[in-house]
Each structure stands twice: as C-alpha cells, then as structure tokens.
Amino acid sequence: MSLPLLILQPGQKLPSLAAVPGDFSDWILAGMGRDPAAVPVLHPEQGDVLPPPAEVGAVVITGSGAMVTEQAPWMLASAAWLRELVALGRPVLGICFGHQLLADALGGEVADNPRGIEVGTVITRPTAAAAQDVLFAGWPADAPVQASHQQAVIRLPDGAVALAASEQDPHHAFRYGERTWGIQFHPEFDARIVTAYEGYYAPRLDVDYRDRLPRRRAESPQGRAILRAFSELAP
C-alpha cells in the first residue's frame, strides 16, 4: 500500500472564487488536518491515470461541475475503479459529485433532483441508523450543512443505509457496507464559499428561494467533524 490517502478531484471551483485560496482538495485536506504536500490529488477528467486499487489506502472523491448522467468515459473508468476499492474494504468518501458517482457505481440511480436545485446552507436530519455510524454518530437533530447540486441520488444502491436527509433530498448521506460513504453536502465549504455557489445558481431559482438564501446562511461545524472522522480511518 503505497498511497495511504488519495483524492480524486474531477473538477475545479467556480471562477468567482478565484480570490479564495485553494480548491476542493485543499479545503478537504484542511478540514482533515492533513498536509496537502503529502496527499496526491488526481484529475481523472484530465486523463490522470488511477493507481492499482490495492496500492490505495483510502480515497475521497470531490465535487465537480460535471454531471454523472453524462456517463463520460472517465466517469465509467472511475466508477469501475471505485467498485474495486469498495470490494477491497478501503475507506471511501464521496462528496457531492463524488457521492453521486459512488452511488451510480454501486447500482443506485442518479438524475436531476425532482425537488429542484438545492443550494446554500440547508438543514439535515439524521436517520435512526446514523446513531450507530462511525462518521454520523452524534449528528445533531438539525445540522446546517452547505449544499450545491442540481442532480441527486434518486435511488440508493441495494444494501445502502440512509444516514441523513434534507427537505429537498432524502439521500443526503448514505453508507454502503462498513467503510464507504456518500454525502451530498460539501463538508469542506464555509459560508463564504457557498455564497459563490448561491450566486451561480441564482438565475435558475425562484424568487422566494433566492430571497431565503442570505437569511439561512451559516457555518457548518458538522462538516469539519465528518472530515476529521474520515481522516482517522485513513492510513
């Protein structure tokens, strides 16, 4: 095992965040308390070659502006690679696009969210199963998280356990087996970052939804807690 932790980053932050240092992988590693210089970051959409799964100790798949339903060749290859990692029992965490790619790879269904775009600080509620989960134990009854997505996991993979839901997305988090998690929200986002995504989606939101965004905006300590908990599982 030559790569204890690896990050797949199949996309970049919004251009409107150019003045904010870092990108998805940097923010994730900061939340984990990891040294970015010690963790390889691969960009499969740019042709980076994925290492043999047996050489990887744990992986995080970040968000992306791409859509899982595009079924691009790099997505299909990444999905097959993720299935091997899951079969080996490696800790895997999919975030937003990564959550959807993971669900699709394991036999779930991804499509445009029938409840519409979900963006900004949203309230999530744990399921009963969350209390026994390594990452979600102690999750508050009304936990604010940062979200930014058009597509969603419409159907979980067979055998997956739902862990958290929001008003617009009943599958905000799931676990598959004992060491694979998908989370639709962005644990690495703070209020400043999510504000840029609110602006990106604003033209496509109805007036009432758009007007509520500033009033409900808040930081999300639960996001950092999830990243730290996953980091403890990674070699």
N, C-alpha and C positions, 0 to 999 in steps of 0.2 A: 504494500500500500504506500505509494509514493506521493500522493496528493491528499493529505488529511481532509482539507476542505477546498471546495471548488465552487465558483459562482458562474452560472450561465446568465449572461446579460444580453438578451436578444433585441435590444432597443435602447434608445437614449432618452434623456429628459427633454422636456419641451424647450424650444428656443427661447421662450420668455423667461426661462430660468438660467440664462447664460451668466448672470451676475452671481448666482448662488454656487459656491464651490462644490465640486463633486458631481456624482451621478448615482444611479440606483445602487450600484455595488458599493460605492464609497459610503453612502448613507446606511446601508445594511451592515457593513462591517463596523462602522462607528457605533451602531446600536448594539452590536455583539461585543464590543470592546476588543475587536481583533485588529491586528496590524495589517493594513492594506498591502504593504510590501510583501507579506508572507502568504497571501492568498491569491492564486491565479484567477483571472477573470477571462472567460472565453465568450466570443460573439459568434454563435452558430449561424446567424443570418448573414454574416460577412464571410463565411466559409471556414471559420476556425474548426480544426479537427478535434473531435471529442476523444479523450483518452479511453483506454480499455476500462470498463466499469470496475473490474477487480482492483484497479490502481487508485480508485477514488474512495475516500473515507466518508464523505458527506457532500451534499450539494444543495445549493439554493438557486432557484430559477426566478429571475426578477420579472418585473413588469415590462411591457413593450407596447408600442403603438400598433403593432400587427394584430391581426385577428386570427384566432385558432381555426375558424371556419374556412380560412383561405387554404388550409392544408398544403402549404408550400413544401417543397421537398426538404428543406432544412428542418421544418417542423416535424415532418414524418420521421426523419432520421433521429431527431432529438427525442421524440416520443418513444421510439424503439429502444434507444439508449437508456431512457428513464425506466422503462419496464425491466431492463436488466438490473439496474441499480436497486429497484424495489425488490426484485427477486433475491438479490444478494443480502437484503436486510440492511442496506445502508440508510442512514438518516437522510431524508429528502424533504425540503420545504419549498413549495411553490407559492409565489406571491403574485396576485392579480393575474396577468397573462400566464405566469408560471402555474398558478392554481388551476386555470382552465386547461392548459396544455397537459398537466398531470392527470386531471380528471378524464380528459379525452383519451389519453394514452392507456388508461386503466379500464376503459369501456364505458365511461359516462358520456353525457351529451352536453355540448356547448352550443349556444345560439345567442342571438340578440336577446337581451333581457326583456321579457314581455311586459315588465313593470316599468320599463324606461331606463334612461341613463341614471346612474347613481353617482353623485359626486359631492365632495365636501366632507365635513365631519358628520358621521352618521352614528346612530346608537345601535349597538349589537347586544343581543341577549343570549346567554349560554343555554345549551340544551342540558338535559339531565346527565348525559354522557360526559359532558365537559368536566364535571367534578372529579372524574377518575382519570383524566387525561394528563399526560406529562407536561404539556405546554399550557393547557387551559384550566387546570385546577386553580381555584380561587378567582376565576374570571368574574368580575362584578356583574350584578343583575342588569345594569345599564351602562355598558362600557362604550365611551366615544372612540371611534377609530376614523382614519382617513381613507376615503374611497374615491375611485375614479375609474369607472368602467361602463362600457356600452354592452358588452357581451357578458354572459354569466353561465355558470354550470346549471343547466336546466334539469339534469338528472344525474345523481351521483353514481359512481361505479358500484356494481354489485358488491356488497360486503362493506362498503364505506360507512363511516359513522359521522353523522352531522354533529358539529360542535357549537356552532353559533349562527345566528340569523339576524337580519335587519328587516325593517319594514318592506324594503324592496327586493330583498334577496334572502330566501330561506336557506341558502347554501353558502353562507359567508365563510364558513370554515368546515373542514372535514378531516378525518383521519382514515387512512387505509392501512390495515394491518397494525403494527405497533410502532412503526418508525417513519411513516410517510404522512405528510400533512399538506393540505392546500388551504390557503387563506386568500380570500378575495380582496380584503383591505390591504393597505400599504403600511406595515408597521414602521417603516423607515421614514415616512413623511412626517413633517411637522406642519403647523398651521400656515407658515409662510409658503411652503412648497405646495400644499393642497390648494392654496388661494390661486396659484397659477393655473391649476387644472380646472378650477371653477371657471376661470376666465376663458379657458379653451373651449369648454362645453357650453358656456353661457348662451351663445346664439341659438342653440338647439333645445334650450329648456323653456318651459312655460314661465310666465311672469311670476306667478306665486312661488314656484320652486326656486327661481333665481333670487327672489327677494328674501327668501328664508336663509340663504347660504351664509351671509355675514353674521346673522343672529345666532346661528348654531355652531359657528366655528370655535374649535377648542383644541388644546393639545391632547395627546393620547399617551399617557404613561403605560397603558397596557401594551401598546405596540413595542416599545423597548423591552418590556418584560418578556414578550414572546421571543424576540430575537436573542435575548440573553439565555433563555431556557433552551432554545435550539442549539445555541453555541456550546452549551455544556454537554450536549450529546455528540457533538462533532469531535473527532480525534484531535 
